[in-house]
Amino acid sequence: MARRLSTYLKELYGEKIYRLSLQSGCTCPNRDGSIVMPDGKRLTGGCTFCSEGGSGEFAAEVAPIEEQIEEAKKRIAGKTDAKSFIAYFQSYTNTYGDINRLKELYTKAAMRDDIKILSIGTRPDCVGPEVIEMLKELKKIKPVWIELGLQTIHEKTALEIHRGYTLDVFEDAYKRLKNAGIEVIVHVIIGLPGETKEDMLETIKYLSDLQPVLDGIKIQNLQLLKGTEMYEDYKKTRFDDKNKYAFMSMEEYTDFVSACIALLPKETVVHRMTGDGPRSLLVEPKWSTDKKRVLNMLTKKVGI
């Protein structure tokens, strides 16, 4: 059976490792108009579920990296006694920008003794040859994880959420990253509009069959947030098409995630099983704000 991240890190390092959410100062190609949809529309709002914070509402403010790390450590001091950390560049697309600036930024983070791993969130269409070379150089200093926001394998859903790239782009980036010796973590969202449980399981089955084997996965429930394009669509369609936004109950979600994880190979590390959006923005599902209760239920059902 797949292992949980905390177990994996304890086995690897013999101590607790805590994630620090940081920012690289990048934007996204589906926010600056670089991506053109099949209908000719240029994407400027990001993925429809993504808020202004670029899925990094809990990240440190953009500042010199030393300041960010120290500020992030202060913010989590009451939660953990960990002395070692993962530098997690979470918001937006963290390989989309000047490669020299990014290399300098990530090198500074990697050189710190308290940083054990670099984890860089990005998109498959922003992993060109220069990025691969940068990651290989960084890997000489510290382990490097690349986190790819796939969300779903279904092209219809991808178009609906304005993901901005097709599955073959993901497959190409995945192979090149793995060939370069980079660990890859893939993000999946459970409950995207219009998807059935069978559709969602197809995404998990696809990832479980990847070769080389997938290093890690982040599974989370759809977070419907105020201020997003998806929220505006939700307000228009929730009465006309009740099946489009069919949020699972907590019990239903935890059962489903248990079924998903049972499909994964034992080599794949489970980095996340649920999400918790900002309370001030969260519309649905409201039960996700009680993260401790959700995780306790998941732990009992999943067994990892």
Disulfide bonds with the S-S distance in Angstrom:
none
